[in-house]
Amino acid sequence: MHRIFLIFAALCLLSGPLAAQVALPGVQVPRVGDVIGPLTQELDRRLDRTARLADRLAQDRLREIDRFVRRNGDLVERDAAGDPARRGELLVLDASPAMLGRARAAGFAVIESGEIEGLGIAFARLRTPGDSDLADAERDLARLLPEATVSADTLHFQSGVALSPPLAVTSRAAAAEVSGAGGSAPVGMIDGAPGKAVPVAETRGFAQGAPVASNHGSAVASLLASAGAGPIRVADVYGTDQAGGNALAIARGLGWLADRGSRVVVISLVGPKNPVLARAVAAARSKGVVVVAAVGNGGPAAPLAYPASYEGVVSVTAVDGRGRALIEAGRALDLDYAAPGADVFGLNAGGKRVRLRGTSFATPLAAARVAHALASGRNWRARLDAEAVDLGRKGRDDTFGRGLLCAECRGR
């Protein structure tokens, strides 16, 4: 459709000059086909290159996940959908004691059962029988407990990278000016923990060894702070656990942040759809929490990103300094906003200022705008829509969502 529109536009531009020249004696007028032919060929070449790049990004993502699973085979295996998850563990929602009894009789061991604090979601965590394959065990348990919701504890990955040290200094005053007046609603963050150079109000661990300072968590927290968001609380769902970033840890972190009064929660992580996390997001939203999540860096051919694609989550993509969508930006079910995600500057775990790239780093900038809008006491969505800079096709689109937020934000 896009190709047809471009060809039509080219014809409209050419038709005026060609018609004006056709009546002039001795003037050789080029045929429309002679002009349009090369144009359509060039468009085809560009579309083919874009499609090949999108496919390569998607394939690179699959290879990276495959290497991760092989390197961490003692802790990670694939679930029934082929997604990486915690080895030998399944999650069950809506299971009665009698159902858990049936599961025990079939060889499943109940590791723990209870509620996700702050969200009131009852769950059980089960160990698969013996040396059974996780995917087979998941299917067996789902057949055994058809009334319950069974899933693996799937993993989520950070969606941004630190590049070379910056060559220029970005003005902190500019970031402060963009953040606006009127304060900020309390902000929570689910990621790795930030380093000491990024002071936050509180940090709690939800993984083995947590909290542990990480480069990714430090960068996200420093971007929130530079955009004037706060107070900031952090749920570390990675720690030293190679199977960290799992759905249950994220759900628990979300419950803690909601219970501690965070009105905006930033999740710059991407994973597959998971019923436990979907339920947790819905419960947090019912408490008035706005969840803001990255679409990931798997490219436009990657699967839909979660939690960005759960209902009601504010999904964020990234653009470069010229307002162009990052080629590696992933997809969400309903894209909400874009924010700067290239040549963005933040702090690593050691407090060093680094250049950043990825949708991970656009997300805290957009979340800061949500926090300021909430603090204003007005309708936060209407305020964001009013300040968003429309890019691409007029109105909301699948590349930039409702528009660009925090256009001048570049970190500190």
NORRACOR-V192382 format. One record per pair of residues at least 4 apart in sequence whose C-alpha atoms are under 8 Angstrom apart, sorted by the first residue. I is the first residue (numbers start at 0). GAP is how many residues later the second one is. D is the distance in whole Angstrom. If there is no record, write none. Layout:
[[I	GAP	D] [I	GAP	D]]
This chain:
[[0	4	6] [1	4	6] [2	4	6] [2	40	7] [3	4	6] [4	4	6] [5	4	6] [6	4	6] [6	29	7] [6	32	8] [6	33	7] [7	4	6] [8	4	6] [9	4	6] [9	26	8] [10	4	6] [10	21	8] [10	25	8] [11	4	7] [12	4	8] [13	4	6] [13	18	8] [14	4	6] [15	4	6] [16	4	6] [17	4	6] [17	11	7] [17	12	8] [18	4	8] [20	6	7] [20	8	7] [21	5	8] [21	7	6] [29	4	7] [29	5	7] [30	4	7] [31	4	6] [32	4	6] [33	4	7] [34	4	7] [35	4	6] [36	4	6] [37	4	6] [38	4	6] [39	4	6] [40	4	6] [41	4	6] [42	4	6] [43	4	6] [44	4	6] [45	4	6] [46	4	6] [47	4	6] [48	4	6] [49	4	6] [50	4	6] [51	4	6] [52	4	6] [53	4	6] [53	245	6] [53	246	6] [53	247	6] [53	273	8] [53	274	8] [54	4	6] [54	246	6] [55	4	6] [56	4	6] [56	241	6] [56	242	6] [56	244	8] [56	245	8] [56	271	7] [57	4	6] [57	240	6] [57	241	6] [57	242	8] [57	243	6] [57	244	5] [58	4	6] [59	4	6] [60	4	6] [60	237	6] [61	4	6] [62	4	6] [63	4	6] [64	4	6] [64	19	8] [65	4	6] [66	4	6] [67	4	6] [68	4	6] [68	7	6] [68	8	6] [68	9	8] [68	15	7] [71	4	6] [71	170	7] [72	4	6] [72	14	8] [73	13	7] [74	11	6] [74	12	5] [74	167	7] [74	168	6] [75	8	6] [75	9	6] [75	10	5] [75	11	5] [75	167	6] [76	7	6] [76	8	6] [76	9	6] [76	10	5] [76	11	8] [76	57	7] [77	4	5] [77	5	5] [77	6	4] [77	7	6] [77	9	8] [77	56	7] [77	57	7] [78	4	5] [78	5	6] [78	6	6] [78	55	6] [78	56	4] [78	59	7] [78	73	6] [78	75	8] [79	54	7] [79	55	4] [79	56	7] [79	58	7] [79	59	7] [80	54	8] [81	53	8] [82	71	7] [82	72	8] [82	189	7] [83	70	6] [83	71	6] [84	67	6] [84	68	5] [84	69	4] [84	70	5] [84	158	7] [84	161	7] [85	66	7] [85	67	6] [85	68	6] [85	69	7] [85	157	6] [85	160	7] [86	47	7] [87	39	6] [87	40	5] [87	44	8] [87	45	8] [87	46	6] [88	36	7] [88	37	6] [88	38	5] [88	39	6] [88	45	7] [88	63	7] [88	64	7] [89	35	6] [89	36	5] [89	37	7] [89	38	7] [89	48	7] [89	60	7] [89	61	6] [89	62	5] [89	63	6] [90	32	7] [90	33	6] [90	34	5] [90	35	6] [90	59	6] [90	60	5] [90	61	6] [90	62	6] [90	185	8] [91	31	6] [91	32	5] [91	33	6] [91	34	8] [91	56	7] [91	57	6] [91	58	5] [91	59	7] [92	29	6] [92	30	5] [92	31	7] [92	55	6] [92	56	5] [92	57	7] [92	183	7] [93	28	7] [93	29	7] [93	53	8] [93	54	5] [93	55	6] [94	4	6] [94	5	7] [94	28	7] [94	29	8] [94	50	8] [94	52	8] [94	53	5] [94	54	8] [95	4	6] [96	4	6] [97	4	6] [98	4	6] [98	46	7] [99	4	6] [99	10	8] [100	4	6] [101	4	6] [101	42	8] [102	4	7] [102	5	5] [102	6	8] [102	38	7] [102	41	7] [102	42	8] [103	4	5] [103	5	6] [103	6	7] [105	23	8] [106	21	7] [106	22	5] [106	23	8] [107	18	6] [107	19	6] [107	20	5] [107	21	5] [108	17	5] [108	18	5] [108	19	7] [108	20	7] [109	14	7] [109	15	6] [109	16	4] [109	17	6] [110	13	8] [110	14	5] [110	15	5] [110	16	6] [111	12	6] [111	13	5] [111	14	7] [112	9	8] [112	10	6] [112	11	4] [112	12	6] [113	8	6] [113	9	6] [113	10	7] [114	4	8] [114	5	6] [114	6	5] [114	7	4] [114	8	6] [115	4	6] [115	5	5] [115	6	7] [115	7	7] [115	135	7] [115	136	6] [115	139	7] [116	4	8] [116	135	7] [116	138	6] [116	139	7] [117	137	4] [117	138	6] [117	140	6] [117	141	5] [118	136	5] [118	139	8] [118	161	7] [118	164	6] [118	165	7] [120	158	8] [120	159	7] [127	4	7] [127	6	7] [127	9	6] [128	8	8] [131	4	7] [131	5	6] [132	4	6] [133	4	6] [133	18	8] [134	4	6] [135	4	6] [136	4	6] [137	4	6] [137	12	7] [137	13	7] [137	14	7] [138	4	6] [139	4	6] [140	4	6] [140	9	7] [141	4	6] [141	6	8] [141	7	7] [141	8	6] [144	4	8] [148	126	8] [150	123	7] [150	124	7] [150	125	8] [152	93	6] [152	94	6] [152	95	6] [152	121	8] [153	92	5] [153	93	6] [153	117	7] [153	118	7] [153	120	7] [154	88	7] [154	89	7] [154	90	5] [154	91	4] [154	92	6] [154	116	6] [154	117	8] [155	89	5] [155	90	6] [155	91	7] [155	113	6] [155	114	5] [155	115	4] [155	116	7] [156	88	7] [156	112	5] [156	113	5] [156	114	6] [157	33	8] [157	58	7] [157	110	6] [157	111	5] [157	112	6] [157	138	8] [157	202	7] [158	109	6] [158	110	6] [158	111	7] [158	135	7] [158	137	5] [158	138	6] [158	199	6] [158	200	6] [158	201	5] [159	56	8] [159	136	8] [159	137	7] [159	196	7] [159	197	6] [159	198	4] [159	199	6] [159	200	5] [159	201	7] [160	55	8] [160	195	6] [160	196	6] [160	197	6] [161	54	8] [161	192	6] [161	193	6] [161	194	5] [161	195	6] [162	191	7] [162	192	5] [162	193	6] [162	194	7] [163	190	7] [163	191	6] [164	188	7] [164	189	5] [164	190	6] [165	179	8] [165	187	7] [165	188	6] [165	189	5] [168	243	8] [169	175	8] [169	240	7] [169	241	7] [169	242	6] [170	4	7] [170	241	7] [171	4	6] [171	54	7] [171	239	7] [171	240	6] [172	4	6] [173	4	6] [173	234	7] [173	235	7] [174	4	6] [174	51	6] [174	52	6] [174	53	8] [174	233	7] [174	234	5] [174	235	7] [174	236	7] [174	237	8] [175	4	7] [175	50	7] [175	51	6] [175	52	6] [177	49	7] [177	228	7] [177	230	7] [177	231	7] [178	48	5] [178	49	5] [178	50	8] [178	189	7] [178	190	7] [178	193	7] [178	227	8] [179	192	7] [181	190	7] [181	193	7] [181	194	6] [182	45	8] [182	46	8] [182	189	6] [182	192	6] [182	193	8] [183	44	7] [183	45	5] [183	46	6] [183	47	8] [183	184	8] [183	187	5] [183	188	4] [183	189	8] [183	190	7] [183	191	5] [184	44	7] [184	45	7] [184	46	8] [184	77	8] [184	78	6] [184	79	7] [184	186	5] [184	187	6] [184	189	6] [184	190	5] [185	43	8] [185	44	5] [185	45	5] [185	46	6] [185	75	7] [185	76	5] [185	77	6] [185	78	7] [185	185	7] [186	42	7] [186	43	6] [186	44	6] [186	45	5] [186	46	6] [186	75	5] [186	76	6] [186	77	5] [186	78	6] [186	79	8] [186	184	7] [187	44	6] [187	45	5] [187	46	6] [187	47	8] [187	69	6] [187	74	5] [187	75	8] [187	76	6] [187	77	4] [187	78	6] [188	32	8] [188	43	7] [188	44	6] [188	45	5] [188	46	6] [188	76	5] [188	77	5] [188	78	6] [189	44	6] [189	45	5] [189	46	6] [189	47	7] [189	60	7] [189	63	7] [189	64	7] [189	75	7] [189	76	6] [189	77	5] [189	78	8] [190	25	8] [190	26	5] [190	43	7] [190	44	6] [190	45	5] [190	46	6] [190	47	7] [190	54	8] [190	76	7] [190	77	7] [190	78	7] [191	19	7] [191	20	7] [191	21	7] [191	22	5] [191	23	8] [191	24	7] [191	25	4] [191	26	8] [191	43	7] [191	44	5] [191	45	6] [191	46	6] [191	47	7] [192	10	7] [192	17	8] [192	18	6] [192	19	6] [192	20	5] [192	21	6] [192	24	5] [192	25	7] [192	41	7] [192	42	7] [192	43	5] [192	46	8] [193	4	6] [193	18	8] [193	19	5] [193	20	6] [193	21	7] [193	22	8] [193	23	5] [193	24	4] [193	25	8] [193	27	6] [193	155	6] [194	4	8] [194	18	5] [194	19	7] [194	20	8] [194	23	6] [194	153	7] [194	154	4] [194	155	6] [194	156	7] [195	17	8] [195	153	8] [195	154	8] [195	155	7] [196	150	8] [196	152	8] [196	153	7] [196	154	5] [197	20	7] [197	23	7] [197	24	6] [197	149	8] [197	153	8] [199	31	7] [199	32	5] [199	33	6] [199	34	8] [200	30	6] [200	31	6] [200	32	6] [201	30	7] [201	31	5] [201	32	6] [202	8	7] [202	30	6] [202	31	5] [202	32	6] [202	33	7] [203	6	7] [203	7	6] [203	30	6] [203	31	5] [203	32	6] [204	4	8] [204	5	4] [204	6	5] [204	30	6] [204	31	5] [204	32	6] [204	34	7] [205	4	6] [205	5	8] [205	29	7] [205	30	6] [205	31	5] [205	32	7] [205	33	8] [205	43	6] [205	44	8] [205	46	7] [205	47	7] [206	4	8] [206	29	7] [206	30	5] [206	31	5] [206	32	5] [206	33	7] [206	34	6] [206	37	6] [206	42	7] [207	30	7] [207	31	6] [207	32	6] [207	33	5] [207	36	8] [208	30	5] [208	31	5] [208	32	7] [209	26	6] [209	27	7] [209	28	7] [209	29	4] [209	30	7] [210	25	6] [210	27	8] [210	28	5] [211	24	8] [211	27	5] [211	28	7] [212	4	7] [212	5	7] [212	136	6] [213	4	6] [213	134	7] [213	135	5] [214	4	6] [214	132	8] [214	133	4] [214	134	5] [214	135	8] [215	4	6] [215	132	7] [215	133	8] [216	4	6] [216	132	8] [217	4	6] [217	128	8] [217	129	6] [217	130	5] [217	131	5] [218	4	6] [218	127	5] [218	128	5] [218	129	6] [218	130	8] [218	142	8] [219	4	6] [219	48	8] [219	126	8] [219	140	7] [219	141	6] [219	144	6] [220	4	6] [220	11	8] [220	143	8] [221	4	6] [221	124	6] [221	125	6] [221	189	8] [221	190	8] [222	4	6] [222	122	8] [222	123	6] [222	138	7] [222	141	6] [222	142	6] [222	188	5] [222	189	7] [223	4	7] [223	5	5] [223	6	8] [223	140	5] [223	141	6] [223	143	8] [223	144	6] [224	4	5] [224	5	7] [224	7	8] [225	185	6] [225	186	6] [226	138	6] [226	141	6] [226	182	7] [226	184	7] [227	140	7] [228	139	5] [228	142	7] [228	143	7] [232	24	7] [232	29	8] [233	23	8] [234	18	5] [234	19	8] [234	21	8] [234	22	7] [235	17	8] [236	7	6] [236	8	5] [236	9	7] [236	12	6] [236	13	6] [236	16	7] [237	4	7] [237	5	8] [237	6	4] [237	7	5] [238	5	7] [239	4	8] [243	5	8] [244	4	7] [244	5	7] [245	4	6] [246	4	6] [246	27	7] [246	29	7] [246	30	6] [247	4	6] [247	28	7] [247	29	7] [248	4	6] [249	4	6] [249	27	7] [250	4	6] [250	25	7] [250	26	5] [250	29	5] [250	30	8] [251	4	6] [252	4	6] [253	4	6] [253	11	8] [253	26	7] [253	27	8] [253	30	7] [254	4	6] [254	25	7] [254	29	7] [255	4	6] [256	4	6] [256	5	5] [256	8	8] [257	4	5] [257	5	7] [257	26	6] [257	29	8] [257	31	7] [261	27	7] [262	25	7] [262	26	5] [262	27	6] [262	108	8] [263	25	6] [263	26	5] [263	27	6] [263	28	7] [263	103	7] [263	106	7] [263	107	6] [264	24	7] [264	25	6] [264	26	5] [264	27	6] [264	102	8] [265	25	6] [265	26	5] [265	27	6] [265	97	7] [265	98	6] [265	101	7] [266	24	7] [266	25	6] [266	26	5] [266	27	7] [266	40	8] [266	96	8] [267	25	6] [267	26	5] [267	28	8] [267	91	7] [267	92	5] [267	93	8] [267	95	6] [267	96	8] [268	24	7] [268	25	6] [268	27	7] [268	37	8] [268	38	8] [268	91	7] [269	24	7] [269	25	7] [269	26	6] [269	35	6] [269	36	5] [269	37	7] [269	38	8] [270	34	6] [270	35	5] [270	36	7] [271	32	8] [271	33	7] [271	34	6] [271	35	8] [272	4	8] [272	5	7] [272	32	8] [272	33	6] [272	34	7] [273	4	6] [274	4	6] [275	4	6] [276	4	6] [276	30	8] [277	4	6] [277	29	8] [277	32	6] [278	4	6] [279	4	6] [280	4	6] [280	10	8] [280	29	8] [280	32	8] [281	4	6] [281	29	8] [282	4	7] [283	4	7] [283	5	5] [283	6	8] [284	4	5] [284	5	6] [284	6	7] [284	27	8] [289	23	7] [289	24	7] [290	21	8] [290	22	5] [290	23	6] [291	16	7] [291	21	6] [291	22	5] [291	23	6] [291	24	7] [291	71	7] [291	74	8] [291	75	6] [292	14	6] [292	15	5] [292	20	7] [292	21	6] [292	22	5] [292	23	6] [292	70	6] [293	11	8] [293	14	6] [293	21	6] [293	22	5] [293	23	6] [293	65	6] [293	66	6] [293	68	8] [293	69	6] [294	9	8] [294	10	5] [294	11	8] [294	13	6] [294	20	6] [294	21	6] [294	22	6] [294	34	7] [294	35	5] [294	36	5] [294	37	6] [294	64	7] [295	9	6] [295	21	8] [295	33	6] [295	34	5] [295	35	7] [295	62	8] [295	63	6] [295	64	7] [296	31	5] [296	32	5] [296	33	5] [296	61	6] [296	62	7] [297	4	5] [297	30	6] [297	31	6] [297	32	5] [298	28	6] [298	29	4] [298	30	5] [298	31	4] [298	32	7] [299	27	8] [299	28	7] [299	29	6] [299	30	5] [299	31	6] [300	29	7] [301	28	6] [301	29	7] [302	27	8] [302	28	7] [303	5	7] [303	26	7] [303	27	5] [303	28	5] [303	29	7] [304	4	6] [304	25	7] [304	26	6] [304	27	5] [304	28	8] [305	4	6] [305	26	8] [306	6	7] [307	5	6] [307	6	7] [307	7	5] [307	8	8] [307	24	6] [307	25	8] [308	4	7] [308	6	7] [308	23	5] [308	24	5] [308	25	7] [309	23	8] [313	21	8] [313	22	6] [313	23	8] [314	17	7] [314	19	7] [314	20	5] [314	21	5] [314	22	7] [315	19	7] [315	20	6] [315	21	5] [315	22	5] [315	23	7] [315	43	7] [315	46	7] [315	47	6] [315	50	7] [316	8	8] [316	12	6] [316	13	7] [316	18	8] [316	20	6] [316	21	5] [316	22	7] [316	42	5] [316	45	7] [316	46	7] [316	83	7] [317	7	6] [317	8	6] [317	11	7] [317	20	5] [317	21	5] [317	22	5] [317	23	5] [317	24	8] [317	40	7] [317	41	5] [317	44	5] [317	45	8] [318	4	5] [318	5	5] [318	6	4] [318	7	5] [318	19	7] [318	20	6] [318	21	5] [318	22	5] [318	23	7] [319	4	5] [319	5	7] [319	6	6] [319	20	6] [319	21	6] [319	22	5] [319	23	7] [320	19	7] [320	21	7] [320	22	7] [322	68	8] [324	4	7] [324	74	7] [324	75	7] [325	15	8] [325	16	8] [325	32	8] [327	30	8] [328	29	7] [328	30	7] [330	4	8] [333	64	8] [333	67	8] [334	62	8] [334	63	6] [334	64	8] [334	65	7] [334	66	5] [334	67	8] [335	64	8] [335	65	5] [335	66	6] [335	67	8] [336	29	8] [336	51	8] [336	63	6] [336	64	5] [336	65	5] [336	66	5] [336	67	6] [336	68	7] [337	24	7] [337	28	8] [337	62	5] [337	63	7] [337	64	8] [337	65	6] [337	66	5] [337	67	6] [338	23	5] [338	24	7] [338	26	7] [338	27	6] [338	65	5] [338	66	5] [338	67	6] [338	68	6] [339	4	7] [339	21	8] [339	22	5] [339	25	8] [339	64	8] [339	65	8] [339	66	7] [339	67	6] [339	69	7] [339	70	7] [340	15	7] [340	16	5] [340	17	5] [340	18	6] [340	19	8] [340	20	6] [340	21	5] [341	14	6] [341	15	5] [341	16	7] [342	12	6] [342	13	6] [342	14	6] [342	67	7] [343	11	6] [343	12	5] [343	13	7] [343	17	7] [343	65	8] [343	66	5] [343	67	6] [344	8	7] [344	9	6] [344	10	5] [344	11	6] [344	65	6] [344	66	5] [344	67	6] [345	7	6] [345	8	6] [345	9	7] [345	10	7] [345	65	6] [345	66	6] [346	4	5] [346	5	5] [346	6	5] [346	7	6] [347	4	5] [347	5	7] [347	6	7] [352	59	8] [355	5	7] [356	4	7] [357	4	7] [358	4	6] [359	4	7] [360	4	7] [361	4	6] [362	4	6] [363	4	6] [364	4	7] [364	40	8] [364	41	6] [364	44	7] [365	4	7] [365	39	6] [365	40	7] [366	4	6] [367	4	6] [368	4	6] [368	15	7] [368	36	7] [368	37	7] [369	4	6] [369	10	6] [369	11	8] [369	14	7] [370	4	6] [371	4	6] [372	4	7] [372	5	7] [372	6	7] [372	7	5] [372	8	8] [372	10	6] [372	11	7] [373	4	7] [373	5	7] [373	6	5] [375	4	8] [377	5	7] [378	4	6] [379	4	6] [380	4	6] [381	4	6] [382	4	6] [383	4	6] [383	21	8] [384	17	7] [384	18	8] [386	18	7] [387	14	7] [387	15	5] [387	16	5] [387	17	5] [388	14	5] [388	15	5] [388	16	7] [388	18	8] [389	4	7] [389	5	7] [389	6	8] [389	10	8] [389	12	7] [389	13	4] [389	14	6] [390	9	6] [390	12	6] [390	13	7] [391	5	8] [391	7	8] [391	8	7] [392	4	7] [394	7	7] [394	8	8] [395	4	7] [395	5	5] [395	6	5] [395	7	7] [396	4	5] [396	5	7] [399	4	7]]
